[in-house]
């Protein structure tokens, strides 16, 4: 069950600045992201009350999102990261996600919030949640910037969602293709002709 109203993104998207020439179009602008994060932070604070939160970021994708989101959450925060192998140099995930780096913090009897950049097939978050539940947290919720329901393969819904988006391959604001484009301030659709394993990967 989601705790916040979800903003739904529809096509067509905003006009493309010339500096982002590898994008077909911008789906979510930097201004849209800033406005939405403020509302998400308020929803998270309301759900947790005065409780301390142990935020678990799934990296590398959620680094930008996590940093900006937590600035809008007034609760006491502990932060840790977990690394999962899924996409590599492809636009599709490869089988079951694999854990590459686990937590350093003890989450036993802690209120845990898992933060990821995108929920598409549902495989990554379901694997992470199953792993963390074995450590007996007091509660476990999930927060994603983007929800691409058209790609779902595993039944999974996040508790907090930034934007629902169509089934297009997106990059920017932490999302990558072969580790490129993460630093774009917006989220855009990568041109189809660029969605192949690059020579520089």
PEBELMO-V711176 format. One line per field, one symbol per residue. psi: psi as a letter, one per 30 degrees, with the letter a starting at -180 (. if undefined). burial: b if it has 24 or more other C-alpha atoms within 12 Angstrom, else e. Layout:
psi->???
burial->???
//
This chain:
psi->kkflkkkkklllalkkkffhffkelkejleeeeeeeeeeeeeeeeeefbgkkkjkjkjlfegeeeeeeeffgjflkkkkllkkkkeebhlgkljakkkkekalflkgkgljkjkklekjdffeeeeeeeeeeffghleljlkkkekjiffgkfkjkklekkdkklliljlllhfkljhglfefkflklkkkeffhljlfg.
burial->eebbebeebeeeeeeeeeeeebbbbbbbbeebbbebbbbbbbbbbebbeeebbbbbbbbbbbbbbbbbbbebbebebbbbbbbbbbbbeebbbeeeeeeeeebeeebeebbbbbbbbbbbbbbbbbbbbeebbeeebebbbbbbbbbbbebeeeebbbbbbbbbbbbbbbbbbbbbbbbbbbbbbbbbbbeeebbeeeeee
//
